Amino acid sequence: MAKGYWVSVYPAISDPEGLTAYDELAGPAVRAAGGRVLSRGARVVAHEAGITQRAVLIEFDSLEQAVAAYESEAYQKAMVALPDGYERDFRIIEGID
């Protein structure tokens, strides 16, 4: 079965410290849903129209598991904690077998 991935890039974060409340809720919600954080805010080398700001990659055992994690009550509570002034490009994608 192909794995599922959360891929998110934050082109604009006006208050990086404001993400703390979100991170404190999102991390446990992702782990409880079977997610594994592969990269979060690590170094980025951007090319072409790339963005060098915060990037996050999370792996799940399947696309369905990734979608269910996003829709979970625990993760939706984390979403409410996201601060004003952030911009995020968030996608759930299916890996290749």
C-alpha positions as CSV (number, residue, x, y, z in Angstrom):
1,M,0.0,0.0,0.0
2,A,1.3,3.5,-0.9
3,K,2.1,5.8,2.0
4,G,0.4,9.1,2.6
5,Y,2.2,12.4,3.3
6,W,1.4,15.8,4.7
7,V,3.5,18.4,2.9
8,S,3.3,21.9,4.1
9,V,5.2,25.1,3.5
10,Y,4.8,28.3,5.3
11,P,5.5,31.3,2.9
12,A,4.6,33.8,5.6
13,I,4.7,33.7,9.4
14,S,4.4,37.0,11.0
15,D,4.7,35.6,14.5
16,P,6.9,32.4,14.7
17,E,6.5,32.2,18.5
18,G,2.7,32.1,17.9
19,L,3.1,28.6,16.4
20,T,4.0,27.2,19.8
21,A,0.4,26.5,20.9
22,Y,-0.3,24.9,17.5
23,D,2.9,22.7,17.7
24,E,2.0,21.6,21.3
25,L,-1.4,20.3,20.1
26,A,-0.5,19.2,16.6
27,G,2.5,17.0,17.5
28,P,0.6,14.6,19.8
29,A,-2.4,14.6,17.4
30,V,-0.2,13.5,14.5
31,R,1.6,10.9,16.5
32,A,-1.7,9.5,17.9
33,A,-2.9,9.1,14.3
34,G,0.2,7.2,13.3
35,G,2.1,10.0,11.7
36,R,5.9,10.3,11.7
37,V,7.5,13.7,11.3
38,L,10.3,13.3,8.7
39,S,11.3,17.0,8.6
40,R,10.1,20.1,10.4
41,G,11.7,23.5,9.9
42,A,15.1,22.0,9.0
43,R,17.4,23.6,6.5
44,V,16.0,24.3,3.1
45,V,17.9,24.8,-0.2
46,A,15.4,26.4,-2.5
47,H,15.5,26.4,-6.3
48,E,13.5,28.0,-9.1
49,A,10.4,29.5,-7.4
50,G,11.2,27.7,-4.1
51,I,10.5,29.1,-0.7
52,T,13.1,28.9,2.1
53,Q,10.7,29.4,5.0
54,R,9.5,26.6,7.3
55,A,8.7,23.3,5.5
56,V,7.1,20.2,7.2
57,L,7.0,16.6,5.9
58,I,4.9,14.0,7.8
59,E,4.5,10.3,6.7
60,F,1.5,8.0,7.3
61,D,1.1,4.4,6.4
62,S,-1.6,5.3,3.8
63,L,-3.3,8.3,2.2
64,E,-6.5,7.3,4.0
65,Q,-4.7,7.5,7.3
66,A,-3.2,10.9,6.4
67,V,-6.7,12.2,5.5
68,A,-8.2,10.8,8.7
69,A,-5.5,12.4,10.8
70,Y,-6.2,15.8,9.3
71,E,-9.9,15.4,9.9
72,S,-9.5,14.1,13.5
73,E,-10.9,16.0,16.4
74,A,-7.5,16.3,18.0
75,Y,-5.9,17.9,14.9
76,Q,-8.8,20.2,14.3
77,K,-8.2,21.6,17.8
78,A,-4.6,22.3,16.9
79,M,-5.8,24.1,13.7
80,V,-7.8,26.5,15.9
81,A,-4.6,27.4,17.7
82,L,-2.8,28.5,14.5
83,P,-2.1,32.2,15.0
84,D,-3.3,35.1,12.8
85,G,-0.8,36.2,10.2
86,Y,0.4,32.8,9.0
87,E,0.1,31.5,5.5
88,R,0.4,27.8,4.7
89,D,0.4,25.7,1.6
90,F,-0.8,22.3,2.9
91,R,-1.3,19.2,0.9
92,I,-2.0,15.5,1.5
93,I,-0.4,13.4,-1.2
94,E,-0.1,9.7,-2.0
95,G,3.3,8.2,-2.2
96,I,4.4,5.7,-4.8
97,D,4.4,2.0,-3.9
